């Protein structure tokens, strides 16, 4: 088993981090805006970010199948189990969050057109009660994802500054020490 993550795994990790932060921020801001052309553009951009995260979810999954992550560093069993659970939750949310947004958009009657160029298929028809359900699920999942990311960051900082182990460094390193 490798000691460090591959450059590709590291790049995918940080690109997805940047996209999720961007998507969350845009979602937060756009829902508070008055109806305007900018708000409508932000909804489109938010969808594009989400679809990109969804696509990268599959790219990351395929990469990880062929390039296993490094073995965890020595730590108590409860931390290893917690890390496995949290990573699993993060991956599930990277799938569920964009899909629920896509379903919500379709149920409202608004198609998703990736980058304004590629129309994506409608997953459901226009249905106001269903739209309200998907909107609620999308919002709840957004908070679950934000909390999971916060816990992930706190765990990484704990490993860096309290345990002083190599856990965080392995995701920051672009080449071997």
C-alpha positions in Angstrom: 0.0 0.0 0.0 1.4 3.5 -0.9 2.6 5.9 1.8 1.2 9.0 0.1 -1.7 10.0 -2.1 -1.1 10.3 -5.8 -0.8 13.8 -7.3 -4.1 13.1 -9.1 -5.9 12.2 -5.9 -4.6 15.3 -4.2 -5.6 17.5 -7.2 -9.1 16.0 -7.3 -9.5 16.4 -3.5 -8.6 20.1 -3.6 -10.5 20.9 -6.8 -13.6 19.3 -5.2 -13.0 21.2 -2.0 -12.9 24.5 -3.9 -16.0 23.6 -5.9 -18.0 22.6 -2.8 -17.1 25.8 -0.9 -18.0 27.8 -4.0 -21.3 26.0 -4.5 -22.2 26.3 -0.8 -21.4 30.0 -0.8 -23.4 30.6 -4.0 -26.3 28.7 -2.6 -26.3 30.7 0.6 -26.0 34.1 -1.2 -28.4 33.5 -4.1 -31.3 32.4 -1.9 -31.1 35.7 0.0 -31.0 37.8 -3.2 -34.0 39.6 -4.7 -35.1 38.2 -8.0 -32.8 39.7 -10.6 -30.8 38.6 -13.6 -27.8 38.1 -11.4 -29.7 35.8 -9.1 -30.8 33.7 -12.1 -27.2 33.6 -13.3 -26.1 32.5 -9.9 -28.6 29.7 -9.9 -27.2 28.5 -13.2 -23.6 28.8 -11.9 -24.6 26.9 -8.7 -26.0 24.1 -10.8 -22.9 24.0 -13.0 -20.7 23.7 -9.9 -22.9 20.9 -8.6 -22.8 18.9 -11.8 -19.0 19.3 -11.9 -18.8 17.9 -8.4 -21.1 15.1 -9.5 -18.8 14.3 -12.5 -15.7 14.5 -10.3 -17.3 12.2 -7.8 -17.3 9.5 -10.5 -13.8 10.4 -11.7 -12.5 10.2 -8.0 -14.3 6.9 -7.5 -12.7 5.4 -10.6 -9.3 6.8 -9.7 -9.6 5.4 -6.2 -10.5 1.9 -7.5 -7.3 1.8 -9.4 -5.1 3.7 -6.9 -5.9 2.7 -3.3 -5.3 5.4 -0.7 -2.4 5.1 1.6 -2.9 3.0 4.8 -4.0 5.1 7.7 -1.3 6.1 10.2 -1.4 4.4 13.6 -4.3 5.7 15.6 -6.9 4.4 18.1 -9.6 2.1 16.6 -12.4 4.6 17.3 -10.6 7.2 15.2 -10.0 4.9 12.4 -13.7 3.9 12.4 -14.7 7.5 12.7 -12.5 8.5 9.7 -13.9 5.6 7.6 -17.5 6.7 8.4 -16.8 10.4 7.8 -15.1 9.7 4.5 -18.0 7.5 3.5 -20.4 10.2 4.4 -18.5 12.8 2.4 -18.6 10.6 -0.7 -22.3 9.9 -0.3 -23.0 13.6 0.1 -20.9 14.4 -3.0 -23.4 12.2 -4.9 -26.6 13.0 -3.1 -26.2 16.8 -2.9 -25.9 17.4 -6.7 -28.5 14.8 -7.6 -31.1 16.4 -5.2 -30.4 19.8 -6.7 -30.9 18.4 -10.2 -34.1 16.7 -9.1 -35.3 20.0 -7.4 -34.6 22.0 -10.5 -36.4 19.5 -12.8 -39.4 19.4 -10.4 -39.6 23.2 -10.4 -39.8 22.9 -14.2 -36.3 24.3 -14.9 -34.0 22.2 -17.0 -30.3 21.8 -16.1 -28.1 23.0 -19.0 -24.5 22.4 -18.0 -22.3 25.4 -18.8 -25.3 26.8 -20.7 -24.4 24.4 -23.5 -25.3 20.8 -22.6 -28.9 20.1 -21.7 -29.1 17.3 -19.1 -32.0 15.0 -19.1 -35.0 15.7 -16.9 -35.0 13.2 -14.1 -38.5 14.0 -13.0 -41.4 16.0 -14.4 -42.6 19.4 -13.1 -44.3 18.8 -9.8 -44.6 21.5 -7.1 -45.0 19.2 -4.1 -42.1 17.1 -5.2 -40.1 20.3 -5.8 -40.7 21.4 -2.3 -39.6 18.0 -1.0 -36.4 18.0 -3.0 -35.7 21.6 -2.0 -35.9 20.6 1.6 -33.8 17.5 1.1 -31.2 19.6 -0.8 -31.0 22.1 1.9 -30.7 19.5 4.7 -28.1 17.6 2.8 -26.2 20.9 2.3 -26.0 21.3 6.0 -25.0 17.7 6.5 -22.2 18.2 4.0 -21.0 21.4 5.6 -20.9 19.8 9.1 -19.1 16.7 7.7 -16.5 19.0 6.0 -16.1 20.9 9.3 -15.5 17.7 11.2 -13.1 16.5 8.5 -11.1 19.8 8.7 -11.1 19.6 12.6 -9.8 16.1 12.5 -7.1 17.0 10.0 -6.0 20.0 12.2 -6.1 17.7 15.3 -3.7 15.3 13.5 -1.5 18.1 12.5 -1.2 20.2 15.6 -2.1 17.8 18.5 -1.0 14.3 17.3 1.8 15.9 15.1 1.5 13.0 12.7 1.7 12.9 8.9 -2.0 12.6 8.1 -2.6 16.1 6.9 0.8 16.4 5.2 0.0 13.4 3.0 -2.8 15.4 1.4 -0.7 18.6 1.0 2.4 17.0 -0.4 2.8 17.2 -4.2 6.0 15.1 -4.3 7.7 12.7 -1.9 9.7 14.2 1.0 
